[in-house]
Amino acid sequence: MKPGPPQWPLGFLRWFCREDFVEEIEGDLTEIFYREYEDSPAKAKRQFAWNVIKHLRPGFIKTIRFNINLNTIAMIKNYFKTAWRNLVKNSTYSIINIGGLAVGMAVAMLIGLWVYDEISFNKSHQNYPTIAQVRRLYTDPNTHETFGVENMHYPTAALIKRDYSQYFKHVVMAWWLGDYTISTAEKKVLRQGELLNRKDWICFHRR
């Protein structure tokens, strides 16, 4: 026993097609499906779905009728009137509730933007997953508190290249973020960023 046409195109055809056309179109498409099924079942299913889509035209689509219930519209209007009267009657509580909701939404949006900025920072770099920043631990002699700092001694670069070359392909020493002037010939451009100091060249890197 041969399987019938695929169900989802057939159901879609019966859903959108007019009642006076659906039986004739379904019969023609089913006949074409069984004729092509002998050569290639998969191709016959694809062709059946495509033939259904090709009949999705204004002449075959059912007329959409909107049944508007006037009682429903009156009920919705009554809901709005009742809500507005309650807001006016209890204006103090309404202001507190609406203001608290607005402040809460604003704070949630700001927290979301801050989190997004934190997790997307520096991801514009092409090799972001393999870029690392070396920091050092510093202990305050007065408070004895230990924390990480970004500033490194300049000889650290040579030490990293010599003893940890298996972990670092390139080592770059960068200055703090600031305003720098880039000049070439007679052109001078002021930009904010960091100066990256390598062994034989210095380049400008923007954040």
matplotlib code that plots the C-alpha trace (Angstrom):
import matplotlib.pyplot as plt

x = [0.0, 1.4, 1.6, -0.5, 0.8, 2.7, 0.3, 1.4, 1.1, -2.2, -3.5, -2.3, -4.1, -7.4, -6.9, -6.4, -8.2, -11.8, -14.4, -15.4, -11.7, -10.1, -11.5, -10.5, -7.0, -6.4, -7.3, -5.1, -2.1, -2.6, -2.7, 0.6, 2.1, 1.4, 2.7, 6.0, 6.2, 7.2, 10.4, 11.4, 9.4, 11.4, 11.1, 7.4, 6.9, 8.9, 7.0, 3.7, 4.6, 5.8, 2.6, 0.5, 2.5, 2.0, -1.8, -1.5, -3.0, -5.8, -8.2, -8.0, -7.7, -10.7, -12.4, -11.5, -14.5, -14.1, -17.0, -16.9, -18.9, -20.2, -20.7, -17.0, -16.0, -18.4, -16.9, -13.3, -14.3, -15.9, -12.6, -10.7, -13.2, -13.1, -9.3, -9.1, -11.6, -9.7, -6.4, -8.0, -9.7, -6.5, -4.1, -1.5, -1.2, -1.3, 1.6, 3.6, 2.9, 3.4, 6.6, 8.0, 7.3, 9.0, 12.0, 12.3, 12.1, 14.8, 17.1, 16.6, 17.4, 20.5, 21.7, 21.1, 23.1, 25.9, 26.1, 26.0, 28.9, 30.9, 30.5, 31.1, 34.1, 37.0, 35.2, 35.7, 39.3, 39.8, 41.8, 39.8, 39.8, 43.6, 44.4, 45.5, 46.6, 49.3, 48.8, 50.8, 49.7, 50.4, 50.2, 49.6, 52.1, 49.7, 46.5, 48.2, 45.5, 46.5, 45.0, 45.9, 47.3, 47.8, 51.1, 54.1, 57.8, 59.3, 61.7, 58.7, 58.2, 61.7, 61.1, 57.8, 59.4, 62.3, 60.6, 57.0, 57.3, 55.2, 52.2, 52.6, 53.2, 53.5, 54.2, 53.2, 53.8, 51.1, 50.8, 47.7, 44.7, 45.2, 45.3, 48.1, 49.2, 49.9, 51.9, 53.2, 54.8, 52.7, 49.6, 48.9, 45.9, 44.8, 43.3, 42.5, 44.0, 47.1, 50.6, 51.8, 55.5, 57.1, 60.8, 61.3, 58.1, 55.5, 51.8, 48.7, 45.8, 42.3, 39.8]
y = [0.0, 3.3, 6.1, 9.2, 12.7, 14.5, 15.6, 19.1, 20.4, 18.7, 20.2, 23.6, 23.3, 22.4, 25.3, 28.1, 26.9, 27.7, 25.0, 25.0, 24.4, 22.3, 18.9, 19.4, 20.8, 18.1, 15.3, 16.7, 17.2, 13.7, 12.2, 13.9, 12.8, 9.1, 9.4, 10.8, 8.5, 5.6, 7.3, 9.1, 9.2, 12.0, 14.1, 13.4, 14.8, 17.9, 18.5, 18.0, 20.7, 23.1, 22.6, 23.4, 26.6, 27.6, 27.5, 30.0, 32.8, 35.2, 33.3, 30.2, 31.7, 31.7, 34.9, 36.0, 37.2, 39.0, 38.6, 41.6, 41.2, 44.6, 43.3, 42.5, 46.0, 47.6, 45.3, 46.4, 50.1, 49.5, 48.0, 51.0, 53.4, 51.5, 51.4, 55.1, 56.0, 53.9, 55.6, 59.1, 58.1, 56.7, 59.1, 58.9, 55.1, 55.1, 57.5, 55.4, 52.2, 53.5, 55.4, 52.4, 50.2, 52.8, 53.0, 49.2, 48.8, 51.5, 49.9, 46.5, 48.0, 49.7, 46.5, 44.6, 47.2, 47.1, 43.3, 43.3, 45.8, 43.7, 40.4, 42.0, 44.1, 43.8, 41.0, 43.1, 41.8, 39.0, 36.8, 37.6, 34.1, 33.9, 37.4, 37.6, 40.5, 39.8, 41.3, 41.3, 40.9, 43.9, 44.0, 47.3, 47.6, 49.6, 47.6, 44.3, 44.0, 42.1, 42.9, 42.7, 45.7, 46.2, 48.2, 45.9, 46.6, 46.9, 44.0, 41.7, 41.5, 40.0, 37.6, 36.3, 35.9, 33.9, 31.7, 31.4, 31.4, 28.3, 30.3, 33.6, 34.0, 37.8, 40.0, 43.7, 46.4, 49.1, 52.5, 53.7, 55.0, 58.7, 61.3, 60.9, 62.7, 60.6, 62.4, 61.4, 64.0, 67.1, 65.4, 65.2, 63.4, 63.5, 60.2, 58.5, 55.1, 53.2, 53.2, 49.6, 49.4, 46.4, 45.7, 47.4, 49.5, 51.5, 51.4, 53.1, 51.0, 52.3, 50.8]
z = [0.0, -1.1, 1.6, 1.0, 0.4, 3.2, 5.9, 6.6, 3.0, 2.7, 5.9, 4.9, 1.5, 3.2, 5.6, 3.2, 0.0, -0.8, -0.4, -4.0, -5.2, -2.5, -3.6, -7.2, -6.4, -3.8, -6.3, -9.0, -6.7, -5.2, -8.7, -9.6, -6.3, -7.0, -10.5, -9.4, -6.4, -8.6, -9.6, -6.4, -3.2, -1.7, -4.8, -5.0, -1.4, -2.2, -5.4, -3.6, -1.0, -3.7, -5.7, -2.7, -2.1, -5.8, -5.2, -2.4, -4.6, -4.0, -6.3, -4.1, -0.7, 1.6, 2.4, 6.0, 8.0, 11.2, 13.6, 16.0, 19.1, 20.2, 23.7, 23.9, 22.8, 25.4, 28.1, 27.2, 27.3, 30.7, 32.0, 30.9, 32.5, 35.7, 35.8, 35.1, 37.8, 40.3, 39.4, 39.8, 43.1, 44.6, 42.9, 45.7, 45.7, 41.9, 41.7, 44.1, 42.4, 38.8, 39.9, 41.7, 38.6, 36.4, 38.7, 38.9, 35.2, 34.7, 37.2, 35.6, 32.2, 33.5, 35.2, 32.0, 29.9, 32.5, 32.4, 28.6, 28.5, 30.9, 29.0, 25.6, 26.5, 24.1, 22.1, 19.0, 18.8, 16.3, 18.7, 21.8, 23.3, 23.2, 24.4, 28.1, 30.4, 32.9, 36.3, 39.5, 43.1, 45.3, 49.1, 50.8, 53.7, 55.8, 55.4, 54.4, 51.8, 48.6, 45.2, 41.5, 39.7, 36.0, 36.0, 35.4, 35.5, 32.1, 32.4, 32.9, 29.1, 28.6, 31.5, 30.0, 26.6, 28.0, 30.6, 29.4, 25.7, 25.5, 26.7, 24.8, 21.1, 21.4, 24.4, 24.2, 26.7, 26.7, 28.4, 30.2, 28.3, 27.3, 24.6, 22.1, 18.9, 15.9, 13.3, 9.8, 7.5, 8.0, 9.3, 13.1, 14.6, 18.2, 19.4, 22.7, 23.3, 24.4, 23.0, 22.4, 22.7, 20.9, 20.4, 17.1, 16.6, 18.4, 17.3, 18.4, 19.7, 20.3, 22.7]

ax = plt.figure().add_subplot(projection="3d")
ax.plot(x, y, z, "-o")
ax.set_aspect("equal")
plt.show()
